[in-house]
Amino acid sequence: MELEQAQKLWQPDPGWLNTATYGLPPEPAWTAVQDVLADWRVGRVSWEGWAESVGRARTAFAGLVGVAPADVAIGSTASQLLAPVAAALPAGATVLVPEIEFTSNLFPWLVQEERGVRVRTVPAAGLVEAIDAGTDLVAFSLVQSADGTVAPYEEIVAAARAHGALVAVDATQGCGWLPFAAARADAVVVSAYKWLMAPRGVAFAYLAPGLRDRMRPDAANWYAGADPHASYYGPPLRLAEDARRFDISPAWFSWVGAAPALELLAEIGLPAVHAHDVALANRFLTGLGRPSGDSAIVTVEVPGAQERLARAGVRAAVRAGRVRASFHLYTTEEDVDLALDALAG
């Protein structure tokens, strides 16, 4: 599907420049959620049809990041999916993390310090050079939430491999607009309510087979069973052999909304979304006299910016004292110009 055709599936109020906080659902996703809520309200159907959305969403996500569906686990948050990775680190392991890192990819490592895991933070710009023989795992965001900086993914992975270190990536702020090869890392987690435009409560993890062998599924449950429908009662333990052994039981309605959104993204193609999003971000930057960049998330310091944007009806975020604007496939040039006019005034 051409991006211009797909854009007709959204009707946002003008001035939404805040996908880095949450994405807007396309019409098929919104309608699917309304339908399932109506069914739930009156008890019209059983749950099995709702759960089929999980398989659809898992397959669509796997295709977007270039991995096999069997290597994808599902959950509700990025930190929950990282928890068993952190728990699998041996006592005495060293984790290297950028100084300014969203805590969903920091706290899971820090809570392991009580058993001897060491967390070392360095400036993000020096992450590649800081990877050394004493590094056991490198954790970082593909795109930084605070300012939209795109990490040098390939360079970080190459440095980690050169020293035998694992790589764990939070791709929440990149997956959905930035093409990347998840399989180059050992673990990639994504909360899907931003650029993947799913309801909150949907998250994915690519878990490499070699890493899974080190991990224990401490949240083991019926849905992680080899056959979930034969895993309701009693022993023995009978979990799936692939990444599904780390699944948690899905929040049905969120997944019903996730599947159509991800399938639409896959139909459009991430290269087209990337080109559109970054072009609008650069229109915004150049309109403010700033140099263009390579991200769909930008931050600017303009006196009184938050108040000016609010008066014009532009919705953006404030992070670390700066206005953060983010642009996705439903954003238009008119949205950008509305924000520019407000800041110029």
DAJOPE-V383117 format. One record per residue. N is the residue number from 1. RES is the residue in three letters. PHI is phi in degrees with one decimal (999 if undefined). OMEGA is omega in radians with two decimals (* if undefined). D_LAST is the distance of its C-alpha to the last C-alpha in Angstrom with 2 decimals. Layout:
# DAJOPE-V383117
n=N res=RES phi=PHI omega=OMEGA d_last=D_LAST
n=N res=RES phi=PHI omega=OMEGA d_last=D_LAST
This chain:
# DAJOPE-V383117
n=1 res=MET phi=999 omega=3.08 d_last=38.36
n=2 res=GLU phi=-70.3 omega=-3.09 d_last=35.57
n=3 res=LEU phi=-60.5 omega=-3.13 d_last=32.12
n=4 res=GLU phi=-60.9 omega=3.09 d_last=30.79
n=5 res=GLN phi=-69.3 omega=-3.12 d_last=33.62
n=6 res=ALA phi=-65.2 omega=-3.10 d_last=33.07
n=7 res=GLN phi=-59.7 omega=3.12 d_last=29.42
n=8 res=LYS phi=-69.0 omega=-3.12 d_last=30.82
n=9 res=LEU phi=-86.2 omega=3.06 d_last=32.22
n=10 res=TRP phi=-125.7 omega=3.02 d_last=28.89
n=11 res=GLN phi=-134.4 omega=-3.12 d_last=26.83
n=12 res=PRO phi=-72.6 omega=2.94 d_last=23.92
n=13 res=ASP phi=-62.6 omega=-3.13 d_last=21.23
n=14 res=PRO phi=-57.1 omega=3.01 d_last=18.04
n=15 res=GLY phi=95.4 omega=3.08 d_last=15.91
n=16 res=TRP phi=-82.0 omega=3.13 d_last=18.88
n=17 res=LEU phi=-122.1 omega=-2.98 d_last=18.20
n=18 res=ASN phi=-143.3 omega=3.10 d_last=20.84
n=19 res=THR phi=-63.8 omega=3.08 d_last=24.24
n=20 res=ALA phi=-64.9 omega=3.00 d_last=25.02
n=21 res=THR phi=-94.7 omega=2.97 d_last=25.48
n=22 res=TYR phi=-159.5 omega=3.14 d_last=27.31
n=23 res=GLY phi=-88.5 omega=-3.13 d_last=27.86
n=24 res=LEU phi=-100.8 omega=-3.06 d_last=28.11
n=25 res=PRO phi=-76.4 omega=2.96 d_last=31.62
n=26 res=PRO phi=-70.8 omega=-3.07 d_last=32.67
n=27 res=GLU phi=-53.8 omega=3.14 d_last=34.62
n=28 res=PRO phi=-60.5 omega=3.13 d_last=38.05
n=29 res=ALA phi=-70.8 omega=3.13 d_last=37.29
n=30 res=TRP phi=-60.4 omega=-3.12 d_last=35.94
n=31 res=THR phi=-64.9 omega=3.13 d_last=38.95
n=32 res=ALA phi=-61.2 omega=3.13 d_last=41.39
n=33 res=VAL phi=-67.8 omega=3.13 d_last=40.25
n=34 res=GLN phi=-62.6 omega=-3.14 d_last=40.49
n=35 res=ASP phi=-65.2 omega=-3.09 d_last=43.95
n=36 res=VAL phi=-72.3 omega=3.07 d_last=45.23
n=37 res=LEU phi=-65.4 omega=3.10 d_last=44.01
n=38 res=ALA phi=-64.4 omega=3.10 d_last=45.87
n=39 res=ASP phi=-65.2 omega=-3.14 d_last=48.97
n=40 res=TRP phi=-63.4 omega=-3.06 d_last=48.75
n=41 res=ARG phi=-58.0 omega=-3.06 d_last=48.44
n=42 res=VAL phi=-111.9 omega=3.14 d_last=51.80
n=43 res=GLY phi=67.9 omega=-3.02 d_last=53.60
n=44 res=ARG phi=-77.0 omega=-3.03 d_last=53.93
n=45 res=VAL phi=-136.6 omega=3.00 d_last=54.34
n=46 res=SER phi=-88.4 omega=-2.97 d_last=55.27
n=47 res=TRP phi=-80.9 omega=-2.98 d_last=52.89
n=48 res=GLU phi=-59.1 omega=3.12 d_last=54.26
n=49 res=GLY phi=-65.6 omega=3.09 d_last=52.14
n=50 res=TRP phi=-63.7 omega=-3.09 d_last=48.97
n=51 res=ALA phi=-67.8 omega=3.09 d_last=50.07
n=52 res=GLU phi=-61.7 omega=3.11 d_last=50.43
n=53 res=SER phi=-63.7 omega=3.14 d_last=46.66
n=54 res=VAL phi=-63.2 omega=3.13 d_last=47.02
n=55 res=GLY phi=-63.1 omega=3.11 d_last=49.10
n=56 res=ARG phi=-62.8 omega=-3.12 d_last=46.76
n=57 res=ALA phi=-66.8 omega=3.13 d_last=43.73
n=58 res=ARG phi=-60.9 omega=3.14 d_last=45.73
n=59 res=THR phi=-64.8 omega=-3.14 d_last=46.81
n=60 res=ALA phi=-65.1 omega=3.12 d_last=43.34
n=61 res=PHE phi=-62.1 omega=-3.14 d_last=41.91
n=62 res=ALA phi=-57.1 omega=3.11 d_last=44.85
n=63 res=GLY phi=-65.9 omega=-3.13 d_last=44.23
n=64 res=LEU phi=-64.6 omega=-3.08 d_last=40.54
n=65 res=VAL phi=-107.3 omega=3.00 d_last=41.45
n=66 res=GLY phi=76.5 omega=3.09 d_last=44.80
n=67 res=VAL phi=-130.5 omega=3.09 d_last=47.37
n=68 res=ALA phi=-81.0 omega=3.08 d_last=50.26
n=69 res=PRO phi=-54.6 omega=-3.14 d_last=49.71
n=70 res=ALA phi=-65.7 omega=3.13 d_last=52.70
n=71 res=ASP phi=-98.9 omega=-3.10 d_last=50.70
n=72 res=VAL phi=-113.2 omega=3.02 d_last=47.87
n=73 res=ALA phi=-102.0 omega=3.13 d_last=48.03
n=74 res=ILE phi=-116.3 omega=3.13 d_last=45.92
n=75 res=GLY phi=-156.5 omega=-3.10 d_last=44.57
n=76 res=SER phi=-115.0 omega=-3.13 d_last=41.77
n=77 res=THR phi=-142.3 omega=3.12 d_last=39.75
n=78 res=ALA phi=-64.6 omega=-3.09 d_last=39.45
n=79 res=SER phi=-65.0 omega=3.12 d_last=41.05
n=80 res=GLN phi=-61.3 omega=-3.14 d_last=43.97
n=81 res=LEU phi=-76.3 omega=3.08 d_last=44.73
n=82 res=LEU phi=-80.4 omega=-3.04 d_last=44.58
n=83 res=ALA phi=-54.8 omega=-3.14 d_last=46.90
n=84 res=PRO phi=-69.6 omega=3.04 d_last=50.17
n=85 res=VAL phi=-66.6 omega=3.14 d_last=49.12
n=86 res=ALA phi=-64.5 omega=-3.12 d_last=48.62
n=87 res=ALA phi=-65.6 omega=-3.12 d_last=51.85
n=88 res=ALA phi=-82.3 omega=3.13 d_last=53.74
n=89 res=LEU phi=-68.2 omega=3.12 d_last=53.05
n=90 res=PRO phi=-72.3 omega=3.05 d_last=56.20
n=91 res=ALA phi=-57.6 omega=-3.11 d_last=56.43
n=92 res=GLY phi=93.7 omega=3.12 d_last=55.47
n=93 res=ALA phi=-68.4 omega=3.11 d_last=52.97
n=94 res=THR phi=-114.6 omega=3.11 d_last=49.84
n=95 res=VAL phi=-110.4 omega=3.13 d_last=46.43
n=96 res=LEU phi=-104.9 omega=-3.06 d_last=43.68
n=97 res=VAL phi=-137.1 omega=3.02 d_last=40.06
n=98 res=PRO phi=-61.4 omega=-3.13 d_last=36.71
n=99 res=GLU phi=-60.6 omega=3.14 d_last=35.52
n=100 res=ILE phi=-102.8 omega=-3.08 d_last=32.28
n=101 res=GLU phi=-132.9 omega=3.12 d_last=33.70
n=102 res=PHE phi=-58.3 omega=-2.92 d_last=33.00
n=103 res=THR phi=-68.6 omega=3.03 d_last=35.93
n=104 res=SER phi=-62.2 omega=3.10 d_last=37.37
n=105 res=ASN phi=-113.5 omega=3.08 d_last=38.62
n=106 res=LEU phi=-131.5 omega=-3.11 d_last=39.53
n=107 res=PHE phi=-59.9 omega=3.11 d_last=41.21
n=108 res=PRO phi=-58.2 omega=3.11 d_last=43.89
n=109 res=TRP phi=-81.5 omega=-3.10 d_last=45.08
n=110 res=LEU phi=-63.3 omega=-3.12 d_last=44.81
n=111 res=VAL phi=-68.9 omega=3.11 d_last=47.02
n=112 res=GLN phi=-85.6 omega=-3.10 d_last=49.74
n=113 res=GLU phi=-63.4 omega=-3.11 d_last=49.97
n=114 res=GLU phi=-64.8 omega=3.08 d_last=52.58
n=115 res=ARG phi=-109.1 omega=2.98 d_last=54.99
n=116 res=GLY phi=103.6 omega=3.05 d_last=54.36
n=117 res=VAL phi=-75.5 omega=-3.11 d_last=51.46
n=118 res=ARG phi=-105.7 omega=3.08 d_last=49.31
n=119 res=VAL phi=-109.9 omega=-3.13 d_last=45.53
n=120 res=ARG phi=-113.9 omega=3.13 d_last=44.17
n=121 res=THR phi=-109.3 omega=3.13 d_last=40.44
n=122 res=VAL phi=-139.1 omega=3.04 d_last=39.07
n=123 res=PRO phi=-56.7 omega=-3.08 d_last=35.68
n=124 res=ALA phi=-57.2 omega=-3.11 d_last=34.59
n=125 res=ALA phi=-65.5 omega=-3.13 d_last=34.57
n=126 res=GLY phi=-107.5 omega=-3.05 d_last=38.23
n=127 res=LEU phi=-62.9 omega=-3.10 d_last=39.47
n=128 res=VAL phi=-59.7 omega=-3.09 d_last=41.55
n=129 res=GLU phi=-68.5 omega=-3.10 d_last=43.29
n=130 res=ALA phi=-81.0 omega=3.13 d_last=43.99
n=131 res=ILE phi=-71.8 omega=-3.09 d_last=46.07
n=132 res=ASP phi=-140.5 omega=-3.09 d_last=49.68
n=133 res=ALA phi=-64.5 omega=3.12 d_last=53.19
n=134 res=GLY phi=-88.7 omega=-3.12 d_last=52.53
n=135 res=THR phi=-92.7 omega=3.11 d_last=49.72
n=136 res=ASP phi=-99.1 omega=3.13 d_last=50.87
n=137 res=LEU phi=-151.1 omega=3.05 d_last=47.60
n=138 res=VAL phi=-110.7 omega=3.13 d_last=44.05
n=139 res=ALA phi=-121.5 omega=-3.12 d_last=41.33
n=140 res=PHE phi=-160.2 omega=3.06 d_last=37.71
n=141 res=SER phi=-91.0 omega=3.08 d_last=34.77
n=142 res=LEU phi=-60.7 omega=3.04 d_last=34.42
n=143 res=VAL phi=-132.1 omega=-3.08 d_last=30.63
n=144 res=GLN phi=-72.8 omega=3.13 d_last=29.27
n=145 res=SER phi=-64.6 omega=-3.00 d_last=27.47
n=146 res=ALA phi=-69.1 omega=-3.02 d_last=25.47
n=147 res=ASP phi=-137.6 omega=3.09 d_last=23.77
n=148 res=GLY phi=83.0 omega=3.13 d_last=25.18
n=149 res=THR phi=-62.1 omega=3.10 d_last=27.66
n=150 res=VAL phi=-88.8 omega=-3.11 d_last=30.44
n=151 res=ALA phi=-70.5 omega=3.04 d_last=33.82
n=152 res=PRO phi=-75.9 omega=-2.98 d_last=36.44
n=153 res=TYR phi=-51.6 omega=-3.07 d_last=38.59
n=154 res=GLU phi=-63.4 omega=3.14 d_last=41.48
n=155 res=GLU phi=-67.0 omega=3.13 d_last=41.77
n=156 res=ILE phi=-64.4 omega=3.14 d_last=41.85
n=157 res=VAL phi=-61.6 omega=-3.13 d_last=44.46
n=158 res=ALA phi=-61.5 omega=3.14 d_last=46.55
n=159 res=ALA phi=-66.3 omega=3.11 d_last=46.62
n=160 res=ALA phi=-63.3 omega=-3.14 d_last=47.55
n=161 res=ARG phi=-63.4 omega=-3.13 d_last=50.31
n=162 res=ALA phi=-63.3 omega=-3.13 d_last=51.65
n=163 res=HIS phi=-113.3 omega=3.08 d_last=52.25
n=164 res=GLY phi=70.6 omega=-3.11 d_last=53.35
n=165 res=ALA phi=-95.9 omega=3.02 d_last=50.37
n=166 res=LEU phi=-78.6 omega=-3.14 d_last=48.98
n=167 res=VAL phi=-128.5 omega=3.08 d_last=45.37
n=168 res=ALA phi=-123.0 omega=-3.01 d_last=43.35
n=169 res=VAL phi=-120.5 omega=2.94 d_last=39.88
n=170 res=ASP phi=-96.0 omega=-3.09 d_last=37.25
n=171 res=ALA phi=-101.6 omega=-3.07 d_last=35.60
n=172 res=THR phi=-56.1 omega=-3.08 d_last=33.58
n=173 res=GLN phi=-91.1 omega=3.10 d_last=30.20
n=174 res=GLY phi=-123.0 omega=-3.07 d_last=31.63
n=175 res=CYS phi=-67.2 omega=-3.08 d_last=34.25
n=176 res=GLY phi=122.0 omega=3.03 d_last=32.92
n=177 res=TRP phi=-136.9 omega=-3.07 d_last=30.78
n=178 res=LEU phi=-112.4 omega=3.08 d_last=32.55
n=179 res=PRO phi=-64.5 omega=3.07 d_last=36.15
n=180 res=PHE phi=-158.9 omega=-3.10 d_last=38.58
n=181 res=ALA phi=-100.0 omega=-3.07 d_last=42.30
n=182 res=ALA phi=-62.0 omega=-3.04 d_last=42.92
n=183 res=ALA phi=-65.7 omega=3.08 d_last=46.63
n=184 res=ARG phi=-72.0 omega=3.10 d_last=46.11
n=185 res=ALA phi=-94.6 omega=3.07 d_last=45.40
n=186 res=ASP phi=-95.7 omega=3.09 d_last=47.80
n=187 res=ALA phi=-142.4 omega=3.05 d_last=45.46
n=188 res=VAL phi=-132.6 omega=3.12 d_last=42.10
n=189 res=VAL phi=-113.9 omega=-3.12 d_last=40.52
n=190 res=VAL phi=-143.1 omega=2.89 d_last=37.66
n=191 res=SER phi=-84.3 omega=-2.87 d_last=36.16
n=192 res=ALA phi=-92.2 omega=-3.03 d_last=35.48
n=193 res=TYR phi=-86.9 omega=3.11 d_last=32.85
n=194 res=LYS phi=-103.4 omega=-3.01 d_last=29.88
n=195 res=TRP phi=-74.9 omega=3.04 d_last=30.08
n=196 res=LEU phi=-88.3 omega=2.93 d_last=33.46
n=197 res=MET phi=62.4 omega=3.08 d_last=32.00
n=198 res=ALA phi=-91.5 omega=2.99 d_last=35.10
n=199 res=PRO phi=-62.6 omega=3.07 d_last=35.46
n=200 res=ARG phi=-63.8 omega=-3.09 d_last=35.48
n=201 res=GLY phi=110.1 omega=3.10 d_last=39.04
n=202 res=VAL phi=-117.3 omega=3.09 d_last=39.67
n=203 res=ALA phi=-147.3 omega=-3.12 d_last=40.17
n=204 res=PHE phi=-128.3 omega=3.00 d_last=42.21
n=205 res=ALA phi=-138.8 omega=2.87 d_last=44.09
n=206 res=TYR phi=-82.2 omega=3.12 d_last=45.72
n=207 res=LEU phi=-124.1 omega=-3.13 d_last=48.77
n=208 res=ALA phi=-62.1 omega=-3.11 d_last=50.92
n=209 res=PRO phi=-54.8 omega=3.14 d_last=54.63
n=210 res=GLY phi=-63.0 omega=3.09 d_last=55.58
n=211 res=LEU phi=-71.9 omega=-3.12 d_last=53.18
n=212 res=ARG phi=-58.1 omega=-3.14 d_last=54.30
n=213 res=ASP phi=-63.2 omega=3.14 d_last=57.84
n=214 res=ARG phi=-90.0 omega=-2.96 d_last=56.83
n=215 res=MET phi=-97.8 omega=3.08 d_last=55.00
n=216 res=ARG phi=-115.1 omega=-3.12 d_last=56.46
n=217 res=PRO phi=-80.3 omega=-3.06 d_last=55.08
n=218 res=ASP phi=-66.3 omega=3.09 d_last=55.03
n=219 res=ALA phi=-96.9 omega=-3.11 d_last=53.24
n=220 res=ALA phi=-49.7 omega=-3.05 d_last=56.03
n=221 res=ASN phi=-156.5 omega=-3.08 d_last=56.22
n=222 res=TRP phi=-58.3 omega=-3.06 d_last=57.66
n=223 res=TYR phi=-72.1 omega=3.09 d_last=54.75
n=224 res=ALA phi=-87.1 omega=-3.13 d_last=55.36
n=225 res=GLY phi=-69.3 omega=3.10 d_last=58.94
n=226 res=ALA phi=-54.7 omega=2.98 d_last=60.56
n=227 res=ASP phi=-127.6 omega=-3.07 d_last=60.92
n=228 res=PRO phi=-53.3 omega=-3.09 d_last=58.62
n=229 res=HIS phi=-74.3 omega=3.06 d_last=60.75
n=230 res=ALA phi=-109.0 omega=-3.07 d_last=63.83
n=231 res=SER phi=-121.6 omega=-3.09 d_last=62.21
n=232 res=TYR phi=-73.7 omega=-2.95 d_last=62.03
n=233 res=TYR phi=-136.8 omega=2.88 d_last=65.03
n=234 res=GLY phi=73.6 omega=3.04 d_last=67.24
n=235 res=PRO phi=-74.9 omega=0.08 d_last=67.92
n=236 res=PRO phi=-84.3 omega=3.02 d_last=68.12
n=237 res=LEU phi=-63.7 omega=-3.06 d_last=64.69
n=238 res=ARG phi=-146.0 omega=-3.07 d_last=63.75
n=239 res=LEU phi=-89.9 omega=3.06 d_last=60.26
n=240 res=ALA phi=-61.0 omega=-3.14 d_last=58.79
n=241 res=GLU phi=-83.8 omega=-3.08 d_last=59.56
n=242 res=ASP phi=-101.5 omega=-3.07 d_last=56.09
n=243 res=ALA phi=-63.3 omega=3.14 d_last=52.60
n=244 res=ARG phi=-62.1 omega=3.12 d_last=53.03
n=245 res=ARG phi=-64.2 omega=3.10 d_last=55.09
n=246 res=PHE phi=-103.4 omega=3.07 d_last=51.80
n=247 res=ASP phi=-64.1 omega=2.86 d_last=50.30
n=248 res=ILE phi=-111.3 omega=-3.12 d_last=49.63
n=249 res=SER phi=-60.7 omega=-2.97 d_last=50.25
n=250 res=PRO phi=-76.9 omega=2.96 d_last=47.20
n=251 res=ALA phi=-77.0 omega=-2.88 d_last=44.99
n=252 res=TRP phi=-49.4 omega=-2.96 d_last=45.96
n=253 res=PHE phi=-68.5 omega=3.08 d_last=43.07
n=254 res=SER phi=-63.8 omega=-3.13 d_last=40.47
n=255 res=TRP phi=-73.6 omega=3.05 d_last=42.55
n=256 res=VAL phi=-60.0 omega=3.09 d_last=42.96
n=257 res=GLY phi=-79.0 omega=-3.09 d_last=39.19
n=258 res=ALA phi=-71.2 omega=-3.02 d_last=39.09
n=259 res=ALA phi=-57.4 omega=3.13 d_last=41.67
n=260 res=PRO phi=-63.8 omega=-3.13 d_last=39.98
n=261 res=ALA phi=-65.6 omega=-3.13 d_last=36.61
n=262 res=LEU phi=-68.5 omega=3.12 d_last=38.31
n=263 res=GLU phi=-64.3 omega=3.09 d_last=40.56
n=264 res=LEU phi=-67.4 omega=3.08 d_last=37.68
n=265 res=LEU phi=-58.7 omega=3.13 d_last=36.00
n=266 res=ALA phi=-63.4 omega=3.14 d_last=39.38
n=267 res=GLU phi=-69.5 omega=3.10 d_last=39.73
n=268 res=ILE phi=-70.9 omega=-3.11 d_last=36.42
n=269 res=GLY phi=97.4 omega=-3.09 d_last=37.06
n=270 res=LEU phi=-64.3 omega=3.10 d_last=34.96
n=271 res=PRO phi=-56.9 omega=3.14 d_last=34.62
n=272 res=ALA phi=-68.7 omega=3.13 d_last=32.71
n=273 res=VAL phi=-65.7 omega=3.12 d_last=30.47
n=274 res=HIS phi=-57.7 omega=-3.12 d_last=29.90
n=275 res=ALA phi=-61.0 omega=-3.14 d_last=28.94
n=276 res=HIS phi=-64.5 omega=-3.05 d_last=26.48
n=277 res=ASP phi=-64.3 omega=-3.09 d_last=24.82
n=278 res=VAL phi=-69.0 omega=3.11 d_last=24.53
n=279 res=ALA phi=-62.1 omega=3.12 d_last=23.29
n=280 res=LEU phi=-69.0 omega=3.08 d_last=20.28
n=281 res=ALA phi=-60.3 omega=-3.14 d_last=19.68
n=282 res=ASN phi=-72.8 omega=3.03 d_last=19.91
n=283 res=ARG phi=-60.8 omega=3.11 d_last=17.55
n=284 res=PHE phi=-64.8 omega=-3.11 d_last=14.92
n=285 res=LEU phi=-63.6 omega=-3.10 d_last=16.11
n=286 res=THR phi=-66.2 omega=3.08 d_last=16.44
n=287 res=GLY phi=-65.5 omega=3.09 d_last=12.98
n=288 res=LEU phi=-100.0 omega=3.13 d_last=11.90
n=289 res=GLY phi=77.5 omega=3.11 d_last=14.79
n=290 res=ARG phi=-96.8 omega=3.05 d_last=17.19
n=291 res=PRO phi=-68.5 omega=3.12 d_last=20.74
n=292 res=SER phi=-70.8 omega=-3.10 d_last=21.82
n=293 res=GLY phi=-137.6 omega=-3.06 d_last=24.12
n=294 res=ASP phi=-126.1 omega=-3.03 d_last=26.81
n=295 res=SER phi=-126.6 omega=3.03 d_last=25.52
n=296 res=ALA phi=-86.9 omega=3.09 d_last=23.99
n=297 res=ILE phi=-119.4 omega=3.14 d_last=22.50
n=298 res=VAL phi=-134.0 omega=3.07 d_last=19.90
n=299 res=THR phi=-126.5 omega=-3.13 d_last=18.39
n=300 res=VAL phi=-139.7 omega=3.02 d_last=15.47
n=301 res=GLU phi=-112.6 omega=3.08 d_last=14.59
n=302 res=VAL phi=-131.0 omega=-3.13 d_last=10.98
n=303 res=PRO phi=-53.7 omega=3.11 d_last=10.84
n=304 res=GLY phi=67.6 omega=-3.03 d_last=10.24
n=305 res=ALA phi=-60.2 omega=-3.08 d_last=9.84
n=306 res=GLN phi=-60.5 omega=-3.13 d_last=12.43
n=307 res=GLU phi=-68.2 omega=-3.14 d_last=11.14
n=308 res=ARG phi=-61.7 omega=3.14 d_last=7.63
n=309 res=LEU phi=-65.3 omega=-3.12 d_last=9.83
n=310 res=ALA phi=-62.1 omega=-3.14 d_last=12.44
n=311 res=ARG phi=-63.8 omega=-3.14 d_last=10.72
n=312 res=ALA phi=-86.5 omega=-3.12 d_last=10.06
n=313 res=GLY phi=80.7 omega=3.12 d_last=13.66
n=314 res=VAL phi=-90.1 omega=3.14 d_last=13.45
n=315 res=ARG phi=-105.0 omega=3.07 d_last=16.49
n=316 res=ALA phi=-131.5 omega=-3.12 d_last=16.83
n=317 res=ALA phi=-118.9 omega=3.02 d_last=18.99
n=318 res=VAL phi=-120.3 omega=3.14 d_last=19.04
n=319 res=ARG phi=-131.8 omega=3.12 d_last=22.00
n=320 res=ALA phi=53.5 omega=3.08 d_last=23.27
n=321 res=GLY phi=79.4 omega=-3.13 d_last=20.12
n=322 res=ARG phi=-121.6 omega=3.05 d_last=17.90
n=323 res=VAL phi=-74.8 omega=3.09 d_last=15.85
n=324 res=ARG phi=-109.3 omega=3.09 d_last=18.33
n=325 res=ALA phi=-112.8 omega=-3.12 d_last=17.55
n=326 res=SER phi=-138.1 omega=-2.91 d_last=20.64
n=327 res=PHE phi=-128.5 omega=-3.13 d_last=21.49
n=328 res=HIS phi=-131.5 omega=-2.94 d_last=24.76
n=329 res=LEU phi=-65.6 omega=3.08 d_last=26.70
n=330 res=TYR phi=-90.2 omega=3.08 d_last=25.21
n=331 res=THR phi=-75.1 omega=-3.13 d_last=21.60
n=332 res=THR phi=-117.9 omega=3.04 d_last=20.43
n=333 res=GLU phi=-61.6 omega=3.11 d_last=18.24
n=334 res=GLU phi=-64.3 omega=3.07 d_last=16.38
n=335 res=ASP phi=-62.2 omega=3.14 d_last=15.71
n=336 res=VAL phi=-63.1 omega=-3.09 d_last=14.37
n=337 res=ASP phi=-66.7 omega=3.07 d_last=12.11
n=338 res=LEU phi=-61.0 omega=3.12 d_last=10.82
n=339 res=ALA phi=-68.1 omega=3.12 d_last=9.96
n=340 res=LEU phi=-62.3 omega=3.13 d_last=8.53
n=341 res=ASP phi=-63.0 omega=3.14 d_last=6.18
n=342 res=ALA phi=-65.0 omega=-3.12 d_last=5.24
n=343 res=LEU phi=-73.0 omega=3.10 d_last=5.35
n=344 res=ALA phi=-69.0 omega=-3.10 d_last=3.79
n=345 res=GLY phi=-76.8 omega=* d_last=0.00
